[in-house]
Amino acid sequence: MAHRESLLAWVQATYGTLPVYPWRQYPAYAVLRHAGHGKWYGLIMDLPRERLNLPGTGRVDVVNLKTSCAAGLLVSGLPGVFPAYHMNKQHWITLALEGGLPDAELYGLVAESYALTR
């Protein structure tokens, strides 16, 4: 299961992406953008656990990704998959980075988001 640091290292190694931190009031929110045209393909945030109805207190790192099969992923039973937080729920999903999703699944979804936003 990838965490924020390993996900950021992977997108840098794979796509040359360096995160952009555009909001002073949300210093942990990192936008993943295409180098050429600047379109977003991911947004990493730390959200209060209760926003996703997760047990416990504190915050959880998540990533929003574009997908062609958001509805299918939501009913697939994959761990840590949620309707998109602050994005179009028809085309985007939110993944909890501590949710137990295997790295290969996560990186595959990042690759799909990257391709869909080209």
PyMOL CGO cylinders between C-alpha atoms (Angstrom):
from pymol import cmd
from pymol.cgo import CYLINDER

trace = [
    CYLINDER, 0.00, 0.00, 0.00, 1.54, 3.26, -1.16, 0.3, 1, 1, 1, 1, 1, 1,
    CYLINDER, 1.54, 3.26, -1.16, 1.72, 6.27, 1.07, 0.3, 1, 1, 1, 1, 1, 1,
    CYLINDER, 1.72, 6.27, 1.07, 1.95, 9.92, 0.05, 0.3, 1, 1, 1, 1, 1, 1,
    CYLINDER, 1.95, 9.92, 0.05, 5.76, 9.91, -0.20, 0.3, 1, 1, 1, 1, 1, 1,
    CYLINDER, 5.76, 9.91, -0.20, 5.99, 6.73, -2.25, 0.3, 1, 1, 1, 1, 1, 1,
    CYLINDER, 5.99, 6.73, -2.25, 3.17, 7.88, -4.57, 0.3, 1, 1, 1, 1, 1, 1,
    CYLINDER, 3.17, 7.88, -4.57, 4.92, 11.22, -5.13, 0.3, 1, 1, 1, 1, 1, 1,
    CYLINDER, 4.92, 11.22, -5.13, 8.21, 9.42, -5.82, 0.3, 1, 1, 1, 1, 1, 1,
    CYLINDER, 8.21, 9.42, -5.82, 6.46, 7.10, -8.29, 0.3, 1, 1, 1, 1, 1, 1,
    CYLINDER, 6.46, 7.10, -8.29, 4.79, 9.90, -10.30, 0.3, 1, 1, 1, 1, 1, 1,
    CYLINDER, 4.79, 9.90, -10.30, 8.08, 11.79, -10.43, 0.3, 1, 1, 1, 1, 1, 1,
    CYLINDER, 8.08, 11.79, -10.43, 9.97, 8.73, -11.68, 0.3, 1, 1, 1, 1, 1, 1,
    CYLINDER, 9.97, 8.73, -11.68, 7.21, 7.69, -14.11, 0.3, 1, 1, 1, 1, 1, 1,
    CYLINDER, 7.21, 7.69, -14.11, 5.95, 11.03, -15.48, 0.3, 1, 1, 1, 1, 1, 1,
    CYLINDER, 5.95, 11.03, -15.48, 8.46, 13.60, -14.26, 0.3, 1, 1, 1, 1, 1, 1,
    CYLINDER, 8.46, 13.60, -14.26, 5.70, 15.17, -12.15, 0.3, 1, 1, 1, 1, 1, 1,
    CYLINDER, 5.70, 15.17, -12.15, 6.62, 17.38, -9.23, 0.3, 1, 1, 1, 1, 1, 1,
    CYLINDER, 6.62, 17.38, -9.23, 3.68, 18.23, -6.98, 0.3, 1, 1, 1, 1, 1, 1,
    CYLINDER, 3.68, 18.23, -6.98, 2.30, 21.76, -6.93, 0.3, 1, 1, 1, 1, 1, 1,
    CYLINDER, 2.30, 21.76, -6.93, 0.99, 23.14, -3.63, 0.3, 1, 1, 1, 1, 1, 1,
    CYLINDER, 0.99, 23.14, -3.63, -1.35, 25.94, -4.79, 0.3, 1, 1, 1, 1, 1, 1,
    CYLINDER, -1.35, 25.94, -4.79, -3.27, 26.69, -1.60, 0.3, 1, 1, 1, 1, 1, 1,
    CYLINDER, -3.27, 26.69, -1.60, -1.62, 28.42, 1.32, 0.3, 1, 1, 1, 1, 1, 1,
    CYLINDER, -1.62, 28.42, 1.32, -4.52, 27.49, 3.61, 0.3, 1, 1, 1, 1, 1, 1,
    CYLINDER, -4.52, 27.49, 3.61, -4.11, 23.79, 2.65, 0.3, 1, 1, 1, 1, 1, 1,
    CYLINDER, -4.11, 23.79, 2.65, -0.35, 23.19, 2.67, 0.3, 1, 1, 1, 1, 1, 1,
    CYLINDER, -0.35, 23.19, 2.67, -0.72, 19.39, 2.46, 0.3, 1, 1, 1, 1, 1, 1,
    CYLINDER, -0.72, 19.39, 2.46, -2.84, 19.50, -0.72, 0.3, 1, 1, 1, 1, 1, 1,
    CYLINDER, -2.84, 19.50, -0.72, -0.68, 18.56, -3.71, 0.3, 1, 1, 1, 1, 1, 1,
    CYLINDER, -0.68, 18.56, -3.71, -1.84, 18.83, -7.32, 0.3, 1, 1, 1, 1, 1, 1,
    CYLINDER, -1.84, 18.83, -7.32, -0.42, 16.42, -9.90, 0.3, 1, 1, 1, 1, 1, 1,
    CYLINDER, -0.42, 16.42, -9.90, -0.32, 18.11, -13.31, 0.3, 1, 1, 1, 1, 1, 1,
    CYLINDER, -0.32, 18.11, -13.31, 0.75, 17.24, -16.82, 0.3, 1, 1, 1, 1, 1, 1,
    CYLINDER, 0.75, 17.24, -16.82, 3.98, 19.03, -17.68, 0.3, 1, 1, 1, 1, 1, 1,
    CYLINDER, 3.98, 19.03, -17.68, 2.84, 20.40, -21.05, 0.3, 1, 1, 1, 1, 1, 1,
    CYLINDER, 2.84, 20.40, -21.05, -0.70, 21.68, -20.66, 0.3, 1, 1, 1, 1, 1, 1,
    CYLINDER, -0.70, 21.68, -20.66, -1.02, 21.72, -16.87, 0.3, 1, 1, 1, 1, 1, 1,
    CYLINDER, -1.02, 21.72, -16.87, -4.22, 19.67, -16.62, 0.3, 1, 1, 1, 1, 1, 1,
    CYLINDER, -4.22, 19.67, -16.62, -4.68, 17.90, -13.33, 0.3, 1, 1, 1, 1, 1, 1,
    CYLINDER, -4.68, 17.90, -13.33, -4.52, 14.14, -13.22, 0.3, 1, 1, 1, 1, 1, 1,
    CYLINDER, -4.52, 14.14, -13.22, -4.47, 13.84, -9.45, 0.3, 1, 1, 1, 1, 1, 1,
    CYLINDER, -4.47, 13.84, -9.45, -4.99, 15.69, -6.22, 0.3, 1, 1, 1, 1, 1, 1,
    CYLINDER, -4.99, 15.69, -6.22, -3.45, 14.47, -2.96, 0.3, 1, 1, 1, 1, 1, 1,
    CYLINDER, -3.45, 14.47, -2.96, -5.09, 15.76, 0.22, 0.3, 1, 1, 1, 1, 1, 1,
    CYLINDER, -5.09, 15.76, 0.22, -5.24, 15.02, 3.90, 0.3, 1, 1, 1, 1, 1, 1,
    CYLINDER, -5.24, 15.02, 3.90, -8.86, 14.90, 4.99, 0.3, 1, 1, 1, 1, 1, 1,
    CYLINDER, -8.86, 14.90, 4.99, -10.50, 14.48, 8.37, 0.3, 1, 1, 1, 1, 1, 1,
    CYLINDER, -10.50, 14.48, 8.37, -11.31, 10.78, 8.71, 0.3, 1, 1, 1, 1, 1, 1,
    CYLINDER, -11.31, 10.78, 8.71, -14.98, 11.53, 9.37, 0.3, 1, 1, 1, 1, 1, 1,
    CYLINDER, -14.98, 11.53, 9.37, -15.36, 13.08, 5.88, 0.3, 1, 1, 1, 1, 1, 1,
    CYLINDER, -15.36, 13.08, 5.88, -15.02, 9.56, 4.49, 0.3, 1, 1, 1, 1, 1, 1,
    CYLINDER, -15.02, 9.56, 4.49, -16.83, 7.90, 7.40, 0.3, 1, 1, 1, 1, 1, 1,
    CYLINDER, -16.83, 7.90, 7.40, -13.61, 6.19, 8.45, 0.3, 1, 1, 1, 1, 1, 1,
    CYLINDER, -13.61, 6.19, 8.45, -13.19, 5.09, 12.05, 0.3, 1, 1, 1, 1, 1, 1,
    CYLINDER, -13.19, 5.09, 12.05, -10.86, 6.91, 14.38, 0.3, 1, 1, 1, 1, 1, 1,
    CYLINDER, -10.86, 6.91, 14.38, -9.79, 10.51, 14.66, 0.3, 1, 1, 1, 1, 1, 1,
    CYLINDER, -9.79, 10.51, 14.66, -7.25, 12.62, 12.86, 0.3, 1, 1, 1, 1, 1, 1,
    CYLINDER, -7.25, 12.62, 12.86, -6.58, 12.89, 9.15, 0.3, 1, 1, 1, 1, 1, 1,
    CYLINDER, -6.58, 12.89, 9.15, -6.07, 10.44, 6.30, 0.3, 1, 1, 1, 1, 1, 1,
    CYLINDER, -6.07, 10.44, 6.30, -4.07, 10.98, 3.09, 0.3, 1, 1, 1, 1, 1, 1,
    CYLINDER, -4.07, 10.98, 3.09, -6.16, 10.47, -0.06, 0.3, 1, 1, 1, 1, 1, 1,
    CYLINDER, -6.16, 10.47, -0.06, -5.72, 10.93, -3.78, 0.3, 1, 1, 1, 1, 1, 1,
    CYLINDER, -5.72, 10.93, -3.78, -8.42, 11.96, -6.27, 0.3, 1, 1, 1, 1, 1, 1,
    CYLINDER, -8.42, 11.96, -6.27, -8.04, 10.32, -9.68, 0.3, 1, 1, 1, 1, 1, 1,
    CYLINDER, -8.04, 10.32, -9.68, -10.01, 10.44, -12.92, 0.3, 1, 1, 1, 1, 1, 1,
    CYLINDER, -10.01, 10.44, -12.92, -11.31, 7.08, -14.08, 0.3, 1, 1, 1, 1, 1, 1,
    CYLINDER, -11.31, 7.08, -14.08, -13.48, 5.68, -16.83, 0.3, 1, 1, 1, 1, 1, 1,
    CYLINDER, -13.48, 5.68, -16.83, -15.19, 3.31, -14.42, 0.3, 1, 1, 1, 1, 1, 1,
    CYLINDER, -15.19, 3.31, -14.42, -15.92, 5.23, -11.21, 0.3, 1, 1, 1, 1, 1, 1,
    CYLINDER, -15.92, 5.23, -11.21, -19.23, 3.48, -10.54, 0.3, 1, 1, 1, 1, 1, 1,
    CYLINDER, -19.23, 3.48, -10.54, -17.71, 0.06, -11.05, 0.3, 1, 1, 1, 1, 1, 1,
    CYLINDER, -17.71, 0.06, -11.05, -14.83, 0.78, -8.71, 0.3, 1, 1, 1, 1, 1, 1,
    CYLINDER, -14.83, 0.78, -8.71, -17.19, 1.98, -6.00, 0.3, 1, 1, 1, 1, 1, 1,
    CYLINDER, -17.19, 1.98, -6.00, -19.05, -1.34, -5.97, 0.3, 1, 1, 1, 1, 1, 1,
    CYLINDER, -19.05, -1.34, -5.97, -16.01, -3.52, -6.64, 0.3, 1, 1, 1, 1, 1, 1,
    CYLINDER, -16.01, -3.52, -6.64, -15.13, -4.03, -3.01, 0.3, 1, 1, 1, 1, 1, 1,
    CYLINDER, -15.13, -4.03, -3.01, -11.62, -2.65, -3.45, 0.3, 1, 1, 1, 1, 1, 1,
    CYLINDER, -11.62, -2.65, -3.45, -10.45, -1.31, -0.09, 0.3, 1, 1, 1, 1, 1, 1,
    CYLINDER, -10.45, -1.31, -0.09, -10.24, 2.45, 0.41, 0.3, 1, 1, 1, 1, 1, 1,
    CYLINDER, -10.24, 2.45, 0.41, -12.25, 3.49, -2.68, 0.3, 1, 1, 1, 1, 1, 1,
    CYLINDER, -12.25, 3.49, -2.68, -14.76, 6.33, -2.15, 0.3, 1, 1, 1, 1, 1, 1,
    CYLINDER, -14.76, 6.33, -2.15, -16.89, 8.70, -4.24, 0.3, 1, 1, 1, 1, 1, 1,
    CYLINDER, -16.89, 8.70, -4.24, -14.76, 11.66, -5.28, 0.3, 1, 1, 1, 1, 1, 1,
    CYLINDER, -14.76, 11.66, -5.28, -14.28, 14.34, -2.65, 0.3, 1, 1, 1, 1, 1, 1,
    CYLINDER, -14.28, 14.34, -2.65, -14.82, 17.80, -4.22, 0.3, 1, 1, 1, 1, 1, 1,
    CYLINDER, -14.82, 17.80, -4.22, -14.69, 16.47, -7.80, 0.3, 1, 1, 1, 1, 1, 1,
    CYLINDER, -14.69, 16.47, -7.80, -17.20, 15.19, -10.35, 0.3, 1, 1, 1, 1, 1, 1,
    CYLINDER, -17.20, 15.19, -10.35, -18.30, 11.88, -8.86, 0.3, 1, 1, 1, 1, 1, 1,
    CYLINDER, -18.30, 11.88, -8.86, -19.17, 10.47, -12.28, 0.3, 1, 1, 1, 1, 1, 1,
    CYLINDER, -19.17, 10.47, -12.28, -15.57, 10.66, -13.50, 0.3, 1, 1, 1, 1, 1, 1,
    CYLINDER, -15.57, 10.66, -13.50, -13.38, 10.86, -10.38, 0.3, 1, 1, 1, 1, 1, 1,
    CYLINDER, -13.38, 10.86, -10.38, -12.79, 8.70, -7.31, 0.3, 1, 1, 1, 1, 1, 1,
    CYLINDER, -12.79, 8.70, -7.31, -11.05, 9.24, -3.99, 0.3, 1, 1, 1, 1, 1, 1,
    CYLINDER, -11.05, 9.24, -3.99, -8.62, 6.60, -2.73, 0.3, 1, 1, 1, 1, 1, 1,
    CYLINDER, -8.62, 6.60, -2.73, -7.45, 6.42, 0.87, 0.3, 1, 1, 1, 1, 1, 1,
    CYLINDER, -7.45, 6.42, 0.87, -3.70, 5.91, 0.73, 0.3, 1, 1, 1, 1, 1, 1,
    CYLINDER, -3.70, 5.91, 0.73, -3.86, 3.83, 3.89, 0.3, 1, 1, 1, 1, 1, 1,
    CYLINDER, -3.86, 3.83, 3.89, -6.84, 1.86, 2.66, 0.3, 1, 1, 1, 1, 1, 1,
    CYLINDER, -6.84, 1.86, 2.66, -5.03, -1.32, 1.79, 0.3, 1, 1, 1, 1, 1, 1,
    CYLINDER, -5.03, -1.32, 1.79, -5.25, -0.94, -2.00, 0.3, 1, 1, 1, 1, 1, 1,
    CYLINDER, -5.25, -0.94, -2.00, -2.25, -2.78, -3.46, 0.3, 1, 1, 1, 1, 1, 1,
    CYLINDER, -2.25, -2.78, -3.46, 0.40, -0.55, -5.04, 0.3, 1, 1, 1, 1, 1, 1,
    CYLINDER, 0.40, -0.55, -5.04, -0.10, -2.15, -8.47, 0.3, 1, 1, 1, 1, 1, 1,
    CYLINDER, -0.10, -2.15, -8.47, -3.82, -1.26, -8.39, 0.3, 1, 1, 1, 1, 1, 1,
    CYLINDER, -3.82, -1.26, -8.39, -3.11, 2.30, -7.24, 0.3, 1, 1, 1, 1, 1, 1,
    CYLINDER, -3.11, 2.30, -7.24, -0.41, 2.89, -9.84, 0.3, 1, 1, 1, 1, 1, 1,
    CYLINDER, -0.41, 2.89, -9.84, -2.68, 1.44, -12.53, 0.3, 1, 1, 1, 1, 1, 1,
    CYLINDER, -2.68, 1.44, -12.53, -5.40, 3.91, -11.56, 0.3, 1, 1, 1, 1, 1, 1,
    CYLINDER, -5.40, 3.91, -11.56, -2.89, 6.78, -11.57, 0.3, 1, 1, 1, 1, 1, 1,
    CYLINDER, -2.89, 6.78, -11.57, -1.77, 5.72, -15.07, 0.3, 1, 1, 1, 1, 1, 1,
    CYLINDER, -1.77, 5.72, -15.07, -5.40, 5.65, -16.23, 0.3, 1, 1, 1, 1, 1, 1,
    CYLINDER, -5.40, 5.65, -16.23, -6.02, 9.12, -14.78, 0.3, 1, 1, 1, 1, 1, 1,
    CYLINDER, -6.02, 9.12, -14.78, -2.88, 10.41, -16.49, 0.3, 1, 1, 1, 1, 1, 1,
    CYLINDER, -2.88, 10.41, -16.49, -4.02, 8.97, -19.84, 0.3, 1, 1, 1, 1, 1, 1,
    CYLINDER, -4.02, 8.97, -19.84, -7.61, 10.25, -19.51, 0.3, 1, 1, 1, 1, 1, 1,
    CYLINDER, -7.61, 10.25, -19.51, -6.45, 13.82, -18.83, 0.3, 1, 1, 1, 1, 1, 1,
    CYLINDER, -6.45, 13.82, -18.83, -3.95, 14.09, -21.69, 0.3, 1, 1, 1, 1, 1, 1,
]
cmd.load_cgo(trace, "trace")
